[in-house]
Amino acid sequence: MRPPCEVMVKKFLPAVRALVAHALKEEGLEQEKIARMVGVTQAMVSYYLAKKKDGFITSLARFGLSEEEISSMVSELKGAAKASEVYATELLYSYWRTTASSGGACELHRAISGDLTNCDLCMRVMVNRETEKERRK
């Protein structure tokens, strides 16, 4: 069992956190504060900041996101992280659901699990979740 959320945790989330950490550092925030805001250790923030942003952008581009979409997402998440952890998490999940439901995670999901040739689980699960949410309103 290799659920789509594994791709989120192993590929999407680290790249997003790294880019948000870079954006917060550019605003002059200290690594300890950045670590608390993005939910990692100070050592991980140091690791992220030692790497160039281009690699993280490339990682997110593998999900089918354009540089403009990535930039917009990072900017919004940076603001959300400064405002509220709950809001930042909600926004992060919103971006993930949009990415997964559009098929952006499928290639990477197939790469970590061998027998997913005709799989559309990411799209079905995320779309069904949104449809169910709409029905409850």
A tleap script that builds the chain and sets N, CA, C and O, in Angstrom:
source leaprc.protein.ff14SB
mol = sequence {
  NMET ARG PRO PRO CYS GLU VAL MET VAL LYS
  LYS PHE LEU PRO ALA VAL ARG ALA LEU VAL
  ALA HIE ALA LEU LYS GLU GLU GLY LEU GLU
  GLN GLU LYS ILE ALA ARG MET VAL GLY VAL
  THR GLN ALA MET VAL SER TYR TYR LEU ALA
  LYS LYS LYS ASP GLY PHE ILE THR SER LEU
  ALA ARG PHE GLY LEU SER GLU GLU GLU ILE
  SER SER MET VAL SER GLU LEU LYS GLY ALA
  ALA LYS ALA SER GLU VAL TYR ALA THR GLU
  LEU LEU TYR SER TYR TRP ARG THR THR ALA
  SER SER GLY GLY ALA CYS GLU LEU HIE ARG
  ALA ILE SER GLY ASP LEU THR ASN CYS ASP
  LEU CYS MET ARG VAL MET VAL ASN ARG GLU
  THR GLU LYS GLU ARG ARG CLYS
}
set mol.1.N position { 0.846 -1.183 0.000 }
set mol.1.CA position { 0.000 0.000 0.000 }
set mol.1.C position { 0.886 1.239 0.000 }
set mol.1.O position { 1.676 1.458 0.919 }
set mol.2.N position { 0.742 2.027 -1.027 }
set mol.2.CA position { 1.489 3.281 -1.173 }
set mol.2.C position { 0.493 4.372 -1.551 }
set mol.2.O position { 0.316 4.652 -2.737 }
set mol.3.N position { -0.155 4.990 -0.579 }
set mol.3.CA position { -1.177 5.996 -0.882 }
set mol.3.C position { -0.582 7.271 -1.475 }
set mol.3.O position { 0.601 7.553 -1.285 }
set mol.4.N position { -1.395 8.035 -2.186 }
set mol.4.CA position { -0.928 9.284 -2.795 }
set mol.4.C position { -0.351 10.272 -1.782 }
set mol.4.O position { 0.512 11.080 -2.123 }
set mol.5.N position { -0.829 10.206 -0.534 }
set mol.5.CA position { -0.323 11.153 0.465 }
set mol.5.C position { 1.166 10.940 0.740 }
set mol.5.O position { 1.840 11.842 1.238 }
set mol.6.N position { 1.679 9.755 0.420 }
set mol.6.CA position { 3.108 9.499 0.576 }
set mol.6.C position { 3.914 10.419 -0.346 }
set mol.6.O position { 4.984 10.901 0.027 }
set mol.7.N position { 3.396 10.654 -1.535 }
set mol.7.CA position { 4.051 11.572 -2.474 }
set mol.7.C position { 4.025 12.986 -1.908 }
set mol.7.O position { 4.987 13.742 -2.049 }
set mol.8.N position { 2.925 13.330 -1.275 }
set mol.8.CA position { 2.818 14.664 -0.681 }
set mol.8.C position { 3.883 14.853 0.389 }
set mol.8.O position { 4.580 15.868 0.413 }
set mol.9.N position { 4.002 13.871 1.270 }
set mol.9.CA position { 4.914 13.985 2.407 }
set mol.9.C position { 6.379 13.901 1.981 }
set mol.9.O position { 7.225 14.596 2.544 }
set mol.10.N position { 6.686 13.065 1.001 }
set mol.10.CA position { 8.080 12.859 0.613 }
set mol.10.C position { 8.587 13.830 -0.450 }
set mol.10.O position { 9.784 14.113 -0.497 }
set mol.11.N position { 7.709 14.341 -1.294 }
set mol.11.CA position { 8.154 15.173 -2.419 }
set mol.11.C position { 7.609 16.597 -2.374 }
set mol.11.O position { 8.373 17.559 -2.444 }
set mol.12.N position { 6.303 16.730 -2.261 }
set mol.12.CA position { 5.651 18.036 -2.344 }
set mol.12.C position { 5.960 18.901 -1.123 }
set mol.12.O position { 6.430 20.031 -1.258 }
set mol.13.N position { 5.695 18.369 0.058 }
set mol.13.CA position { 5.850 19.131 1.296 }
set mol.13.C position { 7.276 19.634 1.530 }
set mol.13.O position { 7.443 20.809 1.856 }
set mol.14.N position { 8.314 18.800 1.380 }
set mol.14.CA position { 9.668 19.321 1.608 }
set mol.14.C position { 10.042 20.459 0.657 }
set mol.14.O position { 10.681 21.428 1.067 }
set mol.15.N position { 9.647 20.344 -0.601 }
set mol.15.CA position { 9.969 21.404 -1.569 }
set mol.15.C position { 9.233 22.693 -1.226 }
set mol.15.O position { 9.800 23.782 -1.317 }
set mol.16.N position { 7.973 22.567 -0.834 }
set mol.16.CA position { 7.200 23.753 -0.446 }
set mol.16.C position { 7.810 24.384 0.796 }
set mol.16.O position { 8.018 25.597 0.840 }
set mol.17.N position { 8.097 23.575 1.801 }
set mol.17.CA position { 8.703 24.105 3.033 }
set mol.17.C position { 10.015 24.823 2.735 }
set mol.17.O position { 10.279 25.897 3.276 }
set mol.18.N position { 10.827 24.231 1.882 }
set mol.18.CA position { 12.120 24.832 1.554 }
set mol.18.C position { 11.949 26.193 0.895 }
set mol.18.O position { 12.645 27.147 1.242 }
set mol.19.N position { 11.030 26.284 -0.049 }
set mol.19.CA position { 10.826 27.561 -0.741 }
set mol.19.C position { 10.217 28.610 0.181 }
set mol.19.O position { 10.560 29.789 0.088 }
set mol.20.N position { 9.326 28.199 1.060 }
set mol.20.CA position { 8.766 29.141 2.036 }
set mol.20.C position { 9.871 29.584 2.997 }
set mol.20.O position { 9.932 30.756 3.366 }
set mol.21.N position { 10.737 28.666 3.402 }
set mol.21.CA position { 11.868 29.022 4.272 }
set mol.21.C position { 12.767 30.050 3.589 }
set mol.21.O position { 13.186 31.021 4.218 }
set mol.22.N position { 13.062 29.842 2.317 }
set mol.22.CA position { 13.873 30.812 1.561 }
set mol.22.C position { 13.188 32.175 1.541 }
set mol.22.O position { 13.832 33.203 1.752 }
set mol.23.N position { 11.886 32.180 1.286 }
set mol.23.CA position { 11.140 33.444 1.213 }
set mol.23.C position { 11.143 34.162 2.559 }
set mol.23.O position { 11.286 35.383 2.610 }
set mol.24.N position { 10.987 33.423 3.634 }
set mol.24.CA position { 10.997 34.034 4.968 }
set mol.24.C position { 12.389 34.547 5.323 }
set mol.24.O position { 12.520 35.591 5.962 }
set mol.25.N position { 13.420 33.826 4.918 }
set mol.25.CA position { 14.801 34.265 5.168 }
set mol.25.C position { 15.081 35.561 4.421 }
set mol.25.O position { 15.758 36.449 4.939 }
set mol.26.N position { 14.556 35.668 3.196 }
set mol.26.CA position { 14.736 36.895 2.410 }
set mol.26.C position { 14.098 38.100 3.095 }
set mol.26.O position { 14.477 39.241 2.833 }
set mol.27.N position { 13.137 37.846 3.967 }
set mol.27.CA position { 12.517 38.922 4.746 }
set mol.27.C position { 13.278 39.205 6.037 }
set mol.27.O position { 12.893 40.081 6.810 }
set mol.28.N position { 14.362 38.457 6.268 }
set mol.28.CA position { 15.205 38.713 7.427 }
set mol.28.C position { 14.880 37.909 8.672 }
set mol.28.O position { 15.439 38.178 9.735 }
set mol.29.N position { 13.998 36.935 8.572 }
set mol.29.CA position { 13.659 36.132 9.745 }
set mol.29.C position { 14.798 35.185 10.100 }
set mol.29.O position { 15.534 34.724 9.228 }
set mol.30.N position { 14.932 34.903 11.380 }
set mol.30.CA position { 15.953 33.978 11.878 }
set mol.30.C position { 15.521 32.532 11.629 }
set mol.30.O position { 14.331 32.232 11.534 }
set mol.31.N position { 16.506 31.649 11.527 }
set mol.31.CA position { 16.226 30.248 11.230 }
set mol.31.C position { 15.321 29.581 12.265 }
set mol.31.O position { 14.463 28.778 11.897 }
set mol.32.N position { 15.490 29.892 13.534 }
set mol.32.CA position { 14.640 29.304 14.581 }
set mol.32.C position { 13.173 29.665 14.362 }
set mol.32.O position { 12.288 28.818 14.474 }
set mol.33.N position { 12.935 30.925 14.050 }
set mol.33.CA position { 11.557 31.375 13.825 }
set mol.33.C position { 10.990 30.726 12.566 }
set mol.33.O position { 9.842 30.283 12.551 }
set mol.34.N position { 11.796 30.673 11.521 }
set mol.34.CA position { 11.369 30.023 10.274 }
set mol.34.C position { 11.015 28.562 10.551 }
set mol.34.O position { 10.004 28.060 10.061 }
set mol.35.N position { 11.845 27.891 11.330 }
set mol.35.CA position { 11.608 26.477 11.656 }
set mol.35.C position { 10.248 26.292 12.318 }
set mol.35.O position { 9.501 25.380 11.963 }
set mol.36.N position { 9.930 27.143 13.267 }
set mol.36.CA position { 8.625 27.045 13.939 }
set mol.36.C position { 7.484 27.298 12.953 }
set mol.36.O position { 6.440 26.650 13.023 }
set mol.37.N position { 7.689 28.228 12.049 }
set mol.37.CA position { 6.627 28.598 11.111 }
set mol.37.C position { 6.352 27.519 10.065 }
set mol.37.O position { 5.206 27.322 9.662 }
set mol.38.N position { 7.394 26.826 9.626 }
set mol.38.CA position { 7.189 25.811 8.578 }
set mol.38.C position { 7.118 24.389 9.130 }
set mol.38.O position { 6.876 23.446 8.377 }
set mol.39.N position { 7.330 24.227 10.442 }
set mol.39.CA position { 7.139 22.924 11.071 }
set mol.39.C position { 8.285 21.950 10.944 }
set mol.39.O position { 8.075 20.743 10.829 }
set mol.40.N position { 9.507 22.475 10.965 }
set mol.40.CA position { 10.691 21.621 10.916 }
set mol.40.C position { 11.692 22.107 11.967 }
set mol.40.O position { 11.442 23.088 12.668 }
set mol.41.N position { 12.815 21.416 12.068 }
set mol.41.CA position { 13.865 21.842 12.989 }
set mol.41.C position { 14.689 22.970 12.371 }
set mol.41.O position { 14.647 23.202 11.163 }
set mol.42.N position { 15.432 23.657 13.217 }
set mol.42.CA position { 16.339 24.698 12.726 }
set mol.42.C position { 17.386 24.078 11.808 }
set mol.42.O position { 17.788 24.692 10.820 }
set mol.43.N position { 17.828 22.865 12.129 }
set mol.43.CA position { 18.821 22.184 11.288 }
set mol.43.C position { 18.272 21.940 9.881 }
set mol.43.O position { 19.004 22.062 8.899 }
set mol.44.N position { 17.001 21.599 9.784 }
set mol.44.CA position { 16.398 21.380 8.467 }
set mol.44.C position { 16.296 22.694 7.709 }
set mol.44.O position { 16.519 22.728 6.498 }
set mol.45.N position { 15.964 23.772 8.401 }
set mol.45.CA position { 15.924 25.084 7.745 }
set mol.45.C position { 17.310 25.418 7.212 }
set mol.45.O position { 17.444 25.900 6.087 }
set mol.46.N position { 18.341 25.167 8.011 }
set mol.46.CA position { 19.716 25.411 7.569 }
set mol.46.C position { 20.022 24.609 6.307 }
set mol.46.O position { 20.641 25.122 5.374 }
set mol.47.N position { 19.589 23.359 6.282 }
set mol.47.CA position { 19.772 22.497 5.111 }
set mol.47.C position { 19.058 23.083 3.895 }
set mol.47.O position { 19.639 23.174 2.814 }
set mol.48.N position { 17.798 23.480 4.073 }
set mol.48.CA position { 17.040 24.071 2.973 }
set mol.48.C position { 17.733 25.314 2.427 }
set mol.48.O position { 17.853 25.490 1.214 }
set mol.49.N position { 18.188 26.173 3.337 }
set mol.49.CA position { 18.780 27.445 2.918 }
set mol.49.C position { 20.148 27.265 2.263 }
set mol.49.O position { 20.586 28.120 1.493 }
set mol.50.N position { 20.820 26.160 2.567 }
set mol.50.CA position { 22.117 25.879 1.945 }
set mol.50.C position { 21.954 25.430 0.491 }
set mol.50.O position { 22.900 25.480 -0.295 }
set mol.51.N position { 20.758 24.997 0.151 }
set mol.51.CA position { 20.470 24.547 -1.216 }
set mol.51.C position { 19.889 25.697 -2.030 }
set mol.51.O position { 19.237 26.592 -1.492 }
set mol.52.N position { 20.138 25.655 -3.325 }
set mol.52.CA position { 19.562 26.671 -4.209 }
set mol.52.C position { 18.071 26.421 -4.400 }
set mol.52.O position { 17.608 25.280 -4.396 }
set mol.53.N position { 17.341 27.503 -4.566 }
set mol.53.CA position { 15.888 27.407 -4.752 }
set mol.53.C position { 15.524 26.657 -6.027 }
set mol.53.O position { 14.479 26.009 -6.088 }
set mol.54.N position { 16.369 26.738 -7.038 }
set mol.54.CA position { 16.057 26.119 -8.334 }
set mol.54.C position { 15.727 24.631 -8.222 }
set mol.54.O position { 14.823 24.144 -8.902 }
set mol.55.N position { 16.445 23.915 -7.378 }
set mol.55.CA position { 16.191 22.482 -7.214 }
set mol.55.C position { 14.804 22.204 -6.655 }
set mol.55.O position { 14.140 21.251 -7.062 }
set mol.56.N position { 14.374 23.039 -5.724 }
set mol.56.CA position { 13.045 22.874 -5.134 }
set mol.56.C position { 11.957 23.268 -6.132 }
set mol.56.O position { 10.890 22.655 -6.179 }
set mol.57.N position { 12.240 24.289 -6.922 }
set mol.57.CA position { 11.296 24.697 -7.970 }
set mol.57.C position { 11.142 23.566 -8.992 }
set mol.57.O position { 10.033 23.261 -9.430 }
set mol.58.N position { 12.256 22.957 -9.360 }
set mol.58.CA position { 12.222 21.829 -10.293 }
set mol.58.C position { 11.405 20.674 -9.714 }
set mol.58.O position { 10.640 20.030 -10.431 }
set mol.59.N position { 11.568 20.417 -8.420 }
set mol.59.CA position { 10.791 19.349 -7.770 }
set mol.59.C position { 9.297 19.608 -7.879 }
set mol.59.O position { 8.524 18.696 -8.173 }
set mol.60.N position { 8.890 20.843 -7.645 }
set mol.60.CA position { 7.461 21.173 -7.729 }
set mol.60.C position { 6.976 21.215 -9.173 }
set mol.60.O position { 5.807 20.936 -9.442 }
set mol.61.N position { 7.853 21.557 -10.093 }
set mol.61.CA position { 7.477 21.561 -11.511 }
set mol.61.C position { 7.132 20.143 -11.978 }
set mol.61.O position { 6.352 19.976 -12.916 }
set mol.62.N position { 7.699 19.137 -11.340 }
set mol.62.CA position { 7.379 17.742 -11.681 }
set mol.62.C position { 5.922 17.404 -11.375 }
set mol.62.O position { 5.394 16.406 -11.863 }
set mol.63.N position { 5.283 18.235 -10.570 }
set mol.63.CA position { 3.859 18.064 -10.274 }
set mol.63.C position { 2.986 18.803 -11.285 }
set mol.63.O position { 1.764 18.852 -11.141 }
set mol.64.N position { 3.618 19.374 -12.304 }
set mol.64.CA position { 2.865 20.086 -13.331 }
set mol.64.C position { 2.614 21.546 -13.007 }
set mol.64.O position { 1.803 22.199 -13.664 }
set mol.65.N position { 3.303 22.063 -11.999 }
set mol.65.CA position { 3.130 23.467 -11.621 }
set mol.65.C position { 4.091 24.347 -12.407 }
set mol.65.O position { 5.259 23.999 -12.583 }
set mol.66.N position { 3.602 25.479 -12.875 }
set mol.66.CA position { 4.458 26.440 -13.576 }
set mol.66.C position { 5.238 27.249 -12.544 }
set mol.66.O position { 4.897 27.251 -11.361 }
set mol.67.N position { 6.282 27.933 -12.995 }
set mol.67.CA position { 7.050 28.782 -12.079 }
set mol.67.C position { 6.165 29.870 -11.484 }
set mol.67.O position { 6.327 30.242 -10.322 }
set mol.68.N position { 5.237 30.375 -12.276 }
set mol.68.CA position { 4.315 31.404 -11.782 }
set mol.68.C position { 3.406 30.836 -10.689 }
set mol.68.O position { 3.175 31.487 -9.670 }
set mol.69.N position { 2.896 29.630 -10.900 }
set mol.69.CA position { 2.045 28.995 -9.886 }
set mol.69.C position { 2.827 28.719 -8.606 }
set mol.69.O position { 2.317 28.907 -7.502 }
set mol.70.N position { 4.061 28.275 -8.767 }
set mol.70.CA position { 4.912 28.000 -7.606 }
set mol.70.C position { 5.186 29.285 -6.839 }
set mol.70.O position { 5.088 29.317 -5.613 }
set mol.71.N position { 5.526 30.335 -7.561 }
set mol.71.CA position { 5.804 31.625 -6.924 }
set mol.71.C position { 4.591 32.145 -6.161 }
set mol.71.O position { 4.717 32.630 -5.037 }
set mol.72.N position { 3.430 32.042 -6.769 }
set mol.72.CA position { 2.196 32.488 -6.134 }
set mol.72.C position { 1.892 31.660 -4.884 }
set mol.72.O position { 1.522 32.204 -3.844 }
set mol.73.N position { 2.051 30.350 -4.997 }
set mol.73.CA position { 1.800 29.460 -3.869 }
set mol.73.C position { 2.734 29.788 -2.706 }
set mol.73.O position { 2.294 29.886 -1.560 }
set mol.74.N position { 4.012 29.956 -2.999 }
set mol.74.CA position { 4.998 30.256 -1.956 }
set mol.74.C position { 4.684 31.591 -1.290 }
set mol.74.O position { 4.765 31.717 -0.068 }
set mol.75.N position { 4.332 32.569 -2.087 }
set mol.75.CA position { 3.992 33.882 -1.542 }
set mol.75.C position { 2.785 33.793 -0.606 }
set mol.75.O position { 2.795 34.359 0.487 }
set mol.76.N position { 1.752 33.082 -1.041 }
set mol.76.CA position { 0.558 32.926 -0.197 }
set mol.76.C position { 0.867 32.143 1.071 }
set mol.76.O position { 0.410 32.502 2.157 }
set mol.77.N position { 1.642 31.076 0.931 }
set mol.77.CA position { 1.973 30.263 2.097 }
set mol.77.C position { 2.880 31.012 3.069 }
set mol.77.O position { 2.787 30.823 4.282 }
set mol.78.N position { 3.746 31.853 2.542 }
set mol.78.CA position { 4.603 32.674 3.407 }
set mol.78.C position { 3.736 33.585 4.270 }
set mol.78.O position { 3.932 33.677 5.482 }
set mol.79.N position { 2.790 34.246 3.646 }
set mol.79.CA position { 1.880 35.112 4.393 }
set mol.79.C position { 1.041 34.332 5.387 }
set mol.79.O position { 0.821 34.782 6.511 }
set mol.80.N position { 0.573 33.169 4.975 }
set mol.80.CA position { -0.243 32.331 5.854 }
set mol.80.C position { 0.566 31.837 7.048 }
set mol.80.O position { 0.061 31.796 8.171 }
set mol.81.N position { 1.815 31.464 6.806 }
set mol.81.CA position { 2.678 30.982 7.893 }
set mol.81.C position { 2.925 32.076 8.922 }
set mol.81.O position { 3.057 31.801 10.114 }
set mol.82.N position { 2.986 33.301 8.458 }
set mol.82.CA position { 3.180 34.428 9.372 }
set mol.82.C position { 1.906 34.727 10.160 }
set mol.82.O position { 1.972 35.264 11.265 }
set mol.83.N position { 0.757 34.383 9.599 }
set mol.83.CA position { -0.525 34.699 10.228 }
set mol.83.C position { -0.983 33.626 11.215 }
set mol.83.O position { -1.343 33.936 12.351 }
set mol.84.N position { -0.967 32.360 10.778 }
set mol.84.CA position { -1.551 31.300 11.607 }
set mol.84.C position { -1.133 29.930 11.088 }
set mol.84.O position { -1.184 29.668 9.886 }
set mol.85.N position { -0.723 29.066 11.998 }
set mol.85.CA position { -0.340 27.711 11.602 }
set mol.85.C position { -1.531 26.958 11.007 }
set mol.85.O position { -1.385 26.221 10.032 }
set mol.86.N position { -2.696 27.148 11.595 }
set mol.86.CA position { -3.897 26.468 11.093 }
set mol.86.C position { -4.216 26.939 9.674 }
set mol.86.O position { -4.488 26.126 8.791 }
set mol.87.N position { -4.181 28.239 9.465 }
set mol.87.CA position { -4.465 28.778 8.136 }
set mol.87.C position { -3.420 28.299 7.129 }
set mol.87.O position { -3.766 27.930 6.007 }
set mol.88.N position { -2.151 28.304 7.520 }
set mol.88.CA position { -1.085 27.850 6.617 }
set mol.88.C position { -1.287 26.387 6.236 }
set mol.88.O position { -1.097 26.014 5.079 }
set mol.89.N position { -1.667 25.567 7.195 }
set mol.89.CA position { -1.895 24.144 6.931 }
set mol.89.C position { -3.100 23.949 6.017 }
set mol.89.O position { -3.063 23.137 5.092 }
set mol.90.N position { -4.154 24.690 6.279 }
set mol.90.CA position { -5.350 24.613 5.427 }
set mol.90.C position { -5.019 25.013 3.988 }
set mol.90.O position { -5.450 24.359 3.039 }
set mol.91.N position { -4.259 26.077 3.840 }
set mol.91.CA position { -3.874 26.545 2.512 }
set mol.91.C position { -2.970 25.534 1.813 }
set mol.91.O position { -3.128 25.276 0.620 }
set mol.92.N position { -2.029 24.965 2.551 }
set mol.92.CA position { -1.144 23.942 1.999 }
set mol.92.C position { -1.961 22.765 1.474 }
set mol.92.O position { -1.722 22.295 0.362 }
set mol.93.N position { -2.918 22.288 2.258 }
set mol.93.CA position { -3.766 21.181 1.814 }
set mol.93.C position { -4.605 21.564 0.605 }
set mol.93.O position { -4.851 20.733 -0.269 }
set mol.94.N position { -5.035 22.785 0.550 }
set mol.94.CA position { -5.799 23.243 -0.605 }
set mol.94.C position { -4.947 23.145 -1.873 }
set mol.94.O position { -5.410 22.667 -2.909 }
set mol.95.N position { -3.705 23.601 -1.777 }
set mol.95.CA position { -2.800 23.490 -2.930 }
set mol.95.C position { -2.548 22.028 -3.282 }
set mol.95.O position { -2.530 21.667 -4.459 }
set mol.96.N position { -2.353 21.189 -2.272 }
set mol.96.CA position { -2.108 19.773 -2.528 }
set mol.96.C position { -3.314 19.120 -3.204 }
set mol.96.O position { -3.154 18.382 -4.176 }
set mol.97.N position { -4.518 19.385 -2.697 }
set mol.97.CA position { -5.725 18.797 -3.303 }
set mol.97.C position { -5.870 19.221 -4.757 }
set mol.97.O position { -6.204 18.407 -5.618 }
set mol.98.N position { -5.620 20.488 -5.026 }
set mol.98.CA position { -5.718 20.981 -6.401 }
set mol.98.C position { -4.700 20.280 -7.290 }
set mol.98.O position { -5.027 19.858 -8.399 }
set mol.99.N position { -3.479 20.155 -6.809 }
set mol.99.CA position { -2.414 19.508 -7.576 }
set mol.99.C position { -2.730 18.035 -7.813 }
set mol.99.O position { -2.632 17.550 -8.940 }
set mol.100.N position { -3.104 17.331 -6.760 }
set mol.100.CA position { -3.381 15.894 -6.882 }
set mol.100.C position { -4.618 15.625 -7.733 }
set mol.100.O position { -4.611 14.710 -8.557 }
set mol.101.N position { -5.670 16.403 -7.546 }
set mol.101.CA position { -6.910 16.151 -8.290 }
set mol.101.C position { -6.773 16.463 -9.773 }
set mol.101.O position { -7.563 15.983 -10.586 }
set mol.102.N position { -5.777 17.261 -10.129 }
set mol.102.CA position { -5.545 17.559 -11.545 }
set mol.102.C position { -4.611 16.535 -12.194 }
set mol.102.O position { -4.301 16.640 -13.381 }
set mol.103.N position { -4.166 15.548 -11.419 }
set mol.103.CA position { -3.281 14.516 -11.954 }
set mol.103.C position { -1.811 14.840 -11.805 }
set mol.103.O position { -0.961 14.099 -12.298 }
set mol.104.N position { -1.498 15.929 -11.136 }
set mol.104.CA position { -0.108 16.359 -10.991 }
set mol.104.C position { 0.775 15.426 -10.189 }
set mol.104.O position { 1.996 15.448 -10.340 }
set mol.105.N position { 0.177 14.605 -9.336 }
set mol.105.CA position { 0.967 13.694 -8.503 }
set mol.105.C position { 1.076 12.294 -9.102 }
set mol.105.O position { 1.834 11.465 -8.599 }
set mol.106.N position { 0.331 12.026 -10.164 }
set mol.106.CA position { 0.239 10.662 -10.695 }
set mol.106.C position { 1.587 10.076 -11.118 }
set mol.106.O position { 1.906 8.942 -10.761 }
set mol.107.N position { 2.364 10.822 -11.860 }
set mol.107.CA position { 3.650 10.295 -12.336 }
set mol.107.C position { 4.555 9.917 -11.166 }
set mol.107.O position { 5.171 8.851 -11.172 }
set mol.108.N position { 4.633 10.783 -10.171 }
set mol.108.CA position { 5.477 10.497 -9.009 }
set mol.108.C position { 4.898 9.363 -8.172 }
set mol.108.O position { 5.650 8.570 -7.606 }
set mol.109.N position { 3.590 9.275 -8.086 }
set mol.109.CA position { 2.950 8.181 -7.354 }
set mol.109.C position { 3.263 6.855 -8.041 }
set mol.109.O position { 3.573 5.865 -7.377 }
set mol.110.N position { 3.185 6.838 -9.348 }
set mol.110.CA position { 3.508 5.614 -10.094 }
set mol.110.C position { 4.973 5.226 -9.911 }
set mol.110.O position { 5.304 4.040 -9.887 }
set mol.111.N position { 5.847 6.218 -9.782 }
set mol.111.CA position { 7.280 5.945 -9.636 }
set mol.111.C position { 7.604 5.254 -8.307 }
set mol.111.O position { 8.552 4.472 -8.241 }
set mol.112.N position { 6.835 5.528 -7.250 }
set mol.112.CA position { 7.131 4.903 -5.958 }
set mol.112.C position { 6.406 3.579 -5.759 }
set mol.112.O position { 6.715 2.831 -4.832 }
set mol.113.N position { 5.452 3.294 -6.621 }
set mol.113.CA position { 4.685 2.062 -6.488 }
set mol.113.C position { 4.532 1.420 -7.858 }
set mol.113.O position { 3.989 2.032 -8.778 }
set mol.114.N position { 5.001 0.217 -7.992 }
set mol.114.CA position { 5.106 -0.426 -9.286 }
set mol.114.C position { 3.833 -0.711 -10.054 }
set mol.114.O position { 3.856 -0.643 -11.283 }
set mol.115.N position { 2.729 -1.026 -9.407 }
set mol.115.CA position { 1.559 -1.522 -10.124 }
set mol.115.C position { 0.444 -0.480 -10.228 }
set mol.115.O position { -0.697 -0.744 -9.849 }
set mol.116.N position { 0.778 0.695 -10.740 }
set mol.116.CA position { -0.212 1.772 -10.834 }
set mol.116.C position { -0.391 2.275 -12.262 }
set mol.116.O position { -0.729 3.441 -12.470 }
set mol.117.N position { -0.171 1.421 -13.232 }
set mol.117.CA position { -0.203 1.829 -14.627 }
set mol.117.C position { -1.464 2.594 -15.007 }
set mol.117.O position { -1.379 3.650 -15.633 }
set mol.118.N position { -2.612 2.084 -14.644 }
set mol.118.CA position { -3.878 2.731 -15.005 }
set mol.118.C position { -4.552 3.409 -13.814 }
set mol.118.O position { -5.769 3.592 -13.802 }
set mol.119.N position { -3.775 3.768 -12.843 }
set mol.119.CA position { -4.321 4.337 -11.609 }
set mol.119.C position { -4.725 5.804 -11.796 }
set mol.119.O position { -4.011 6.591 -12.417 }
set mol.120.N position { -5.877 6.140 -11.247 }
set mol.120.CA position { -6.307 7.540 -11.199 }
set mol.120.C position { -6.790 7.880 -9.783 }
set mol.120.O position { -7.621 8.767 -9.588 }
set mol.121.N position { -6.255 7.160 -8.816 }
set mol.121.CA position { -6.667 7.300 -7.428 }
set mol.121.C position { -6.540 8.734 -6.919 }
set mol.121.O position { -7.448 9.247 -6.265 }
set mol.122.N position { -5.424 9.373 -7.216 }
set mol.122.CA position { -5.212 10.748 -6.737 }
set mol.122.C position { -6.358 11.653 -7.177 }
set mol.122.O position { -6.897 12.426 -6.385 }
set mol.123.N position { -6.711 11.544 -8.427 }
set mol.123.CA position { -7.772 12.399 -8.959 }
set mol.123.C position { -9.130 12.034 -8.359 }
set mol.123.O position { -9.898 12.919 -7.980 }
set mol.124.N position { -9.428 10.741 -8.272 }
set mol.124.CA position { -10.722 10.315 -7.731 }
set mol.124.C position { -10.871 10.665 -6.256 }
set mol.124.O position { -11.910 11.186 -5.850 }
set mol.125.N position { -9.860 10.392 -5.458 }
set mol.125.CA position { -9.946 10.636 -4.020 }
set mol.125.C position { -10.112 12.118 -3.732 }
set mol.125.O position { -10.967 12.499 -2.933 }
set mol.126.N position { -9.317 12.949 -4.362 }
set mol.126.CA position { -9.385 14.382 -4.090 }
set mol.126.C position { -10.680 14.992 -4.623 }
set mol.126.O position { -11.277 15.841 -3.962 }
set mol.127.N position { -11.118 14.576 -5.797 }
set mol.127.CA position { -12.361 15.103 -6.358 }
set mol.127.C position { -13.541 14.630 -5.522 }
set mol.127.O position { -14.440 15.417 -5.224 }
set mol.128.N position { -13.552 13.358 -5.139 }
set mol.128.CA position { -14.642 12.838 -4.312 }
set mol.128.C position { -14.721 13.567 -2.982 }
set mol.128.O position { -15.816 13.825 -2.481 }
set mol.129.N position { -13.585 13.898 -2.411 }
set mol.129.CA position { -13.557 14.621 -1.138 }
set mol.129.C position { -14.202 15.985 -1.305 }
set mol.129.O position { -14.999 16.403 -0.465 }
set mol.130.N position { -13.866 16.677 -2.375 }
set mol.130.CA position { -14.439 18.000 -2.616 }
set mol.130.C position { -15.937 17.897 -2.918 }
set mol.130.O position { -16.722 18.723 -2.454 }
set mol.131.N position { -16.330 16.890 -3.690 }
set mol.131.CA position { -17.741 16.696 -4.017 }
set mol.131.C position { -18.536 16.407 -2.748 }
set mol.131.O position { -19.616 16.961 -2.543 }
set mol.132.N position { -17.999 15.543 -1.907 }
set mol.132.CA position { -18.662 15.207 -0.642 }
set mol.132.C position { -18.792 16.445 0.242 }
set mol.132.O position { -19.819 16.643 0.891 }
set mol.133.N position { -17.781 17.254 0.265 }
set mol.133.CA position { -17.797 18.489 1.056 }
set mol.133.C position { -18.900 19.421 0.553 }
set mol.133.O position { -19.614 20.029 1.351 }
set mol.134.N position { -19.036 19.531 -0.763 }
set mol.134.CA position { -20.072 20.382 -1.354 }
set mol.134.C position { -21.469 19.856 -1.019 }
set mol.134.O position { -22.383 20.638 -0.758 }
set mol.135.N position { -21.632 18.528 -1.027 }
set mol.135.CA position { -22.929 17.923 -0.722 }
set mol.135.C position { -23.379 18.235 0.703 }
set mol.135.O position { -24.571 18.393 0.963 }
set mol.136.N position { -22.418 18.321 1.623 }
set mol.136.CA position { -22.741 18.556 3.031 }
set mol.136.C position { -23.159 19.989 3.310 }
set mol.136.O position { -23.724 20.262 4.370 }
set mol.137.N position { -22.900 20.907 2.397 }
set mol.137.CA position { -23.237 22.325 2.618 }
set mol.137.C position { -24.718 22.571 2.580 }
set mol.137.O position { -25.160 23.708 2.748 }
savepdb mol mol.pdb
quit
